Amino acid sequence: MSEFYKNLSIDFSALLDHSDDYNVVIRVGEEEKAFQAHSVILRARSPYFKTALSSDWARKEGGSIVFTKPNVTPTVFEIILRYMYSGDIDLNSKDTSDILDLLIASDELLLQELFNHVQAYLLTYKKEWIKKNVVKVHRTINSHEGYSGKPQNRLSKPRLISFDSTLIKQEHVARLCDWIDRKDGKAYTFENIPYKFRLLIRGTKDGFESETFHEKCDHKGPTIVVMQIAYSGELVGGYNPIEWSTGDSRITTQNSFLFSFPKQGNIADAKISRVNRAGYAIRVKDKTHGPCFGDKDLWMKHNFNAYDSCSSDKDDYQDRVTNLSKFWVIEYEVFQVIKK
């Protein structure tokens, strides 16, 4: 069998640079620099984009799918995009700080081959830089996801984290524990939280169907639901201190709450909304419904990844957690909250 990978790589790289049929605009970084691409290539190369650019909910402007990634720099995303088209990458000419950011971004975008390559490069050629910049490495990695152990451990073992989540970090967990215990004094740090967060379900891994939610999450006691809203990237969710089940009733509790981390999960913007009418705190519905807080405060139905499958409106809780009345999610996770 003949192999012509080199010419294939060149041709696809040219397709990225000069094309008249781009159908995706990706705005990256805080300045939202725009990159054009082809959805078929992005979806074929990355499981992350396969979900993010799903026809069920992709947003279009002027015939193009529009997607934002504010937490990835334009420099890093250009490297990733070139790799996704051509399969080529040269790290020797790149700044080491950018290579570290590339490691994090490739992990987030589920580009395992690229992640492994970048990790091996750092461990082989940049050991001294890592040692000299251990604080920077620590801060960079810890700002993207919660983990435990030394930075070198994170580089040598993907996703070495102290709890399993792609949405929330250690500081989010500590803040949620503060709210669960209604702490007024000194806040928890992740190291001294009194609860374990055990992942029960993740949408991109287990599916977004309401039936699957009930199969994995019913009768598991207190839980935290976290979801990332399509387009805006907001993290919103709620705490059910009792349990999930099916039927047609309401659960009375004064200890449930809703929450939001509006700006891409920024902890500084964290907001809590406690229940106002305890008798309406949790709504129990049939298997076509997922988590339902209040009579209409935060509901998930059917396929949570499908267009307008989720909703929010102020009713039985103090405040709304999002200004969107209807939306759908790019990811969601449910955690069993277990007292240590």
Sequence and secondary structure as in RCSB ss.txt:
>XXXX:A:sequence
MSEFYKNLSIDFSALLDHSDDYNVVIRVGEEEKAFQAHSVILRARSPYFKTALSSDWARKEGGSIVFTKPNVTPT
VFEIILRYMYSGDIDLNSKDTSDILDLLIASDELLLQELFNHVQAYLLTYKKEWIKKNVVKVHRTINSHEGYSGK
PQNRLSKPRLISFDSTLIKQEHVARLCDWIDRKDGKAYTFENIPYKFRLLIRGTKDGFESETFHEKCDHKGPTIV
VMQIAYSGELVGGYNPIEWSTGDSRITTQNSFLFSFPKQGNIADAKISRVNRAGYAIRVKDKTHGPCFGDKDLWM
KHNFNAYDSCSSDKDDYQDRVTNLSKFWVIEYEVFQVIKK
>XXXX:A:secstr
    HHHHHHHHHHHHHS S   EEEEETTTTEEEEE HHHHHHH HHHHHHT TTT  EETTEEEEEETTS HH
HHHHHHHHHHHS    TTS HHHHHHHHHHHHHTT HHHHHHHHHHHHHH HHHHHHTHHHHHHHHHHHS   S 
HHHHHHSTT  SS  SS  HHHHHHHHHHHTT  SS   GGG SEEEEEEEEHHHH SBHHHHHHHHBT  SEEE
EEEETTT  EEEEEESS B  SSEEE  SS EEEEETTTT GGG EEEEBS GGGSEEE  TTEEEEETTTTEEE
ESBTTSTT EEE  SSBSS S S SEE EEEEEEEEEEE 
